[in-house]
Amino acid sequence: MLEIKTTTETGKDLKLWLDEEEKEMKATLKGLTKNEKAYEKEENGYKYIHCGIAEHPKTGKKVNALVKINDDIKEFLKKVKQEIEELKERERQEELTFEVIETSNSGAWVTQDLLLVPEEKLLSDEQQEKIWELENILGIQQRFAGASKEIKAKELPVEKGETYTLTEIMEMLTKTKSYKRKEESEQKEKQKYEEAEKEARKTGENVKVNNYTVPCNDSNEECNTDIITVYMTPSGRTKEKRTHTW
């Protein structure tokens, strides 16, 4: 365990260590605080370690237990920061798991649905992107009124109370109707762009591919919605044209 024992300017024994499970620094300032979360704090131009809340020996009031950072503590802080980043990175690389739960909506007429609840952990960029994909394809739903929204598991062959890895869930996803519809839609969209490119190259003219609406981007215009029209150019690149709707 990463730790340091030192003496403060006022002669107090200080122990600092890294709590690997919580990924944070802890402190015990003898006679004042014990096993408290510790962090850097700057006050009046000086840097300190905040070691928790202590009772002032004279007034009895609750005060911040601050210890001025010396060279030993400064060096220890560098090691702690590096170790915390390494711990976080290792956690991000760990396999993500999901628990299958049932919605808690009341009423005999309400159908209870299964939801995927990811474990609480730091996510890698790849894991986060896959979660967004699951949410986009399967949809999200609250487990009960006022709760956070979780991923719907209706189309997946999962059972309540069981846990599954992200890898297993993504494999199941590819066999769902929603996923196949998404694949078909993307394929049609790709073909539309390819055909538009051929026509644009043949005619030498821009070919309209798509259009969609977005909020107006100009406060000086008297409109709420703009239309974005997407064209394929003879060079094989797409070009957008924004039109205000008055």
C-alpha positions as CSV (number, residue, x, y, z in Angstrom):
1,M,0.0,0.0,0.0
2,L,1.2,3.5,-0.9
3,E,1.7,5.5,2.3
4,I,3.8,8.1,4.1
5,K,4.3,9.0,7.7
6,T,5.6,12.4,8.5
7,T,5.6,15.2,11.1
8,T,3.8,18.5,10.6
9,E,5.2,22.0,11.4
10,T,3.4,21.9,14.7
11,G,4.8,18.5,15.7
12,K,1.7,16.4,14.9
13,D,2.1,12.9,13.5
14,L,0.5,12.6,10.0
15,K,-0.2,9.5,8.1
16,L,-1.3,9.6,4.4
17,W,-2.1,6.6,2.3
18,L,-3.9,5.7,-0.9
19,D,-7.2,3.9,-0.5
20,E,-7.0,1.8,-3.7
21,E,-10.6,0.7,-3.6
22,E,-12.0,4.2,-3.3
23,K,-9.2,5.6,-5.5
24,E,-8.6,8.5,-3.1
25,M,-6.1,9.6,-0.5
26,K,-6.9,9.2,3.2
27,A,-5.3,10.8,6.3
28,T,-4.9,10.4,10.0
29,L,-3.7,13.4,11.9
30,K,-2.9,12.1,15.3
31,G,-5.2,13.5,18.0
32,L,-7.4,15.3,15.5
33,T,-8.7,13.2,12.6
34,K,-8.7,9.5,11.7
35,N,-9.2,7.8,8.3
36,E,-10.6,10.9,6.6
37,K,-10.6,11.7,2.9
38,A,-7.6,14.0,2.2
39,Y,-7.1,16.4,-0.7
40,E,-5.0,19.4,-1.7
41,K,-6.3,22.8,-0.8
42,E,-4.9,26.3,-1.4
43,E,-5.5,29.1,1.1
44,N,-3.9,32.5,1.4
45,G,-1.3,31.6,-1.2
46,Y,-0.2,28.4,0.6
47,K,-0.9,24.8,-0.4
48,Y,-2.2,22.4,2.3
49,I,-3.5,18.9,2.7
50,H,-7.1,19.0,4.0
51,C,-7.2,16.1,6.5
52,G,-10.8,16.3,7.5
53,I,-12.8,18.3,10.1
54,A,-11.4,18.6,13.7
55,E,-12.5,20.2,16.9
56,H,-10.5,23.2,17.8
57,P,-8.6,22.5,21.2
58,K,-9.4,25.9,22.6
59,T,-12.8,27.0,21.2
60,G,-14.3,23.6,20.6
61,K,-15.5,24.7,17.2
62,K,-15.3,22.5,14.2
63,V,-12.5,23.6,11.9
64,N,-10.7,22.3,8.8
65,A,-7.6,20.3,9.7
66,L,-5.0,21.7,7.3
67,V,-1.4,20.6,7.0
68,K,1.1,22.6,5.1
69,I,2.6,20.6,2.2
70,N,6.3,19.9,2.8
71,D,8.8,18.3,0.4
72,D,8.0,14.7,1.6
73,I,4.2,15.3,1.1
74,K,4.8,16.9,-2.3
75,E,6.7,13.9,-3.5
76,F,4.1,11.5,-2.1
77,L,1.3,13.4,-3.9
78,K,3.0,12.9,-7.2
79,K,3.0,9.1,-6.6
80,V,-0.6,9.1,-5.5
81,K,-1.8,11.0,-8.6
82,Q,0.1,8.6,-10.9
83,E,-1.2,5.5,-9.0
84,I,-4.8,6.8,-9.1
85,E,-4.6,7.3,-12.9
86,E,-3.2,3.8,-13.3
87,L,-6.0,2.3,-11.1
88,K,-8.6,4.2,-13.1
89,E,-7.2,3.0,-16.4
90,R,-7.1,-0.7,-15.2
91,E,-10.8,-0.3,-14.1
92,R,-11.7,1.1,-17.5
93,Q,-10.2,-2.0,-19.2
94,E,-12.2,-4.4,-17.0
95,E,-15.1,-6.2,-18.6
96,L,-18.4,-4.4,-18.0
97,T,-21.3,-6.5,-16.6
98,F,-25.1,-5.8,-16.5
99,E,-27.7,-7.0,-14.1
100,V,-31.2,-7.8,-15.4
101,I,-33.9,-6.2,-13.3
102,E,-37.7,-5.8,-13.6
103,T,-39.5,-2.5,-13.7
104,S,-41.3,-1.5,-10.5
105,N,-44.4,0.1,-12.0
106,S,-47.5,-0.5,-9.9
107,G,-50.9,-1.5,-11.2
108,A,-52.3,-4.8,-12.5
109,W,-52.6,-3.4,-16.0
110,V,-48.9,-2.6,-16.3
111,T,-46.7,-5.0,-18.1
112,Q,-43.4,-5.6,-16.2
113,D,-40.4,-5.2,-18.5
114,L,-36.8,-6.3,-18.1
115,L,-34.1,-3.7,-18.0
116,L,-30.3,-3.9,-18.2
117,V,-28.5,-2.1,-15.4
118,P,-24.7,-1.6,-15.8
119,E,-22.4,-2.0,-12.8
120,E,-20.9,1.2,-11.4
121,K,-17.4,1.5,-12.8
122,L,-15.3,3.8,-14.9
123,L,-15.9,3.1,-18.6
124,S,-13.5,3.1,-21.5
125,D,-14.4,5.1,-24.6
126,E,-15.3,1.8,-26.4
127,Q,-17.6,0.7,-23.6
128,Q,-19.4,4.0,-23.5
129,E,-19.9,3.9,-27.3
130,K,-21.4,0.4,-27.0
131,I,-23.8,1.5,-24.3
132,W,-24.9,4.4,-26.5
133,E,-25.5,1.9,-29.3
134,L,-27.6,-0.3,-27.0
135,E,-29.6,2.7,-25.8
136,N,-30.2,3.8,-29.4
137,I,-31.3,0.4,-30.7
138,L,-33.1,-1.1,-27.8
139,G,-34.4,2.1,-26.2
140,I,-34.4,3.2,-22.6
141,Q,-37.0,3.2,-19.8
142,Q,-37.3,4.1,-16.1
143,R,-37.4,1.3,-13.6
144,F,-39.9,3.3,-11.6
145,A,-41.2,6.9,-11.7
146,G,-38.5,9.4,-11.0
147,A,-35.6,6.9,-11.5
148,S,-32.8,7.0,-14.0
149,K,-33.5,5.4,-17.4
150,E,-32.0,2.0,-18.1
151,I,-31.6,-0.1,-21.3
152,K,-34.6,-2.1,-22.3
153,A,-34.0,-5.8,-22.5
154,K,-37.3,-6.9,-24.0
155,E,-35.7,-8.2,-27.2
156,L,-32.8,-10.0,-25.5
157,P,-32.8,-13.6,-24.3
158,V,-31.9,-12.7,-20.7
159,E,-33.4,-13.7,-17.4
160,K,-34.3,-11.5,-14.4
161,G,-31.6,-11.5,-11.6
162,E,-28.9,-12.8,-13.9
163,T,-25.7,-10.9,-14.9
164,Y,-24.2,-10.7,-18.4
165,T,-21.0,-9.2,-19.8
166,L,-21.1,-6.4,-22.3
167,T,-19.6,-8.8,-24.8
168,E,-22.5,-11.2,-24.3
169,I,-25.1,-8.4,-24.6
170,M,-23.6,-7.1,-27.8
171,E,-23.6,-10.6,-29.3
172,M,-27.3,-10.9,-28.4
173,L,-28.0,-7.5,-29.9
174,T,-26.9,-8.6,-33.3
175,K,-29.7,-11.1,-33.4
176,T,-32.6,-8.7,-32.5
177,K,-35.1,-7.4,-35.0
178,S,-34.2,-3.8,-34.0
179,Y,-30.6,-4.4,-34.9
180,K,-31.4,-5.9,-38.2
181,R,-33.8,-3.0,-39.1
182,K,-30.9,-0.6,-38.2
183,E,-28.6,-2.6,-40.5
184,E,-31.1,-2.5,-43.3
185,S,-31.7,1.2,-42.9
186,E,-28.0,2.0,-42.9
187,Q,-27.5,-0.2,-46.0
188,K,-30.3,1.6,-47.9
189,E,-28.8,5.0,-46.8
190,K,-25.4,3.9,-48.1
191,Q,-26.8,2.8,-51.5
192,K,-28.7,6.1,-51.8
193,Y,-25.4,8.0,-51.4
194,E,-23.6,5.7,-53.8
195,E,-26.3,6.2,-56.5
196,A,-26.3,10.0,-55.9
197,E,-22.5,10.0,-56.4
198,K,-22.8,8.1,-59.7
199,E,-25.5,10.5,-60.9
200,A,-23.5,13.6,-59.8
201,R,-20.4,12.4,-61.6
202,K,-22.3,11.6,-64.7
203,T,-24.3,14.9,-65.0
204,G,-21.7,17.2,-63.5
205,E,-24.5,18.6,-61.2
206,N,-25.2,18.4,-57.5
207,V,-27.7,15.7,-56.6
208,K,-30.0,16.1,-53.6
209,V,-29.5,13.2,-51.1
210,N,-31.4,14.2,-48.0
211,N,-33.0,16.9,-46.0
212,Y,-33.8,17.4,-42.3
213,T,-34.8,20.2,-39.9
214,V,-32.7,21.8,-37.1
215,P,-33.2,24.8,-34.8
216,C,-32.5,28.2,-36.4
217,N,-28.9,29.3,-35.8
218,D,-29.3,33.0,-36.4
219,S,-31.0,35.1,-33.8
220,N,-31.4,37.9,-36.3
221,E,-33.8,35.8,-38.5
222,E,-37.5,35.6,-37.6
223,C,-37.7,31.8,-37.7
224,N,-37.5,28.9,-35.3
225,T,-36.5,26.1,-37.7
226,D,-34.0,25.8,-40.6
227,I,-34.0,23.1,-43.3
228,I,-30.7,21.4,-44.0
229,T,-30.5,20.0,-47.6
230,V,-27.7,17.6,-48.3
231,Y,-26.3,17.3,-51.8
232,M,-23.8,15.0,-53.4
233,T,-21.3,16.9,-55.6
234,P,-19.6,15.6,-58.8
235,S,-16.3,15.4,-56.8
236,G,-17.9,12.7,-54.5
237,R,-18.2,15.0,-51.5
238,T,-21.4,16.0,-49.6
239,K,-22.5,19.6,-49.4
240,E,-25.1,21.1,-47.1
241,K,-27.3,24.1,-47.7
242,R,-29.2,25.8,-44.8
243,T,-32.5,27.5,-45.5
244,H,-34.4,29.6,-43.0
245,T,-38.2,29.1,-42.8
246,W,-40.0,32.3,-42.2
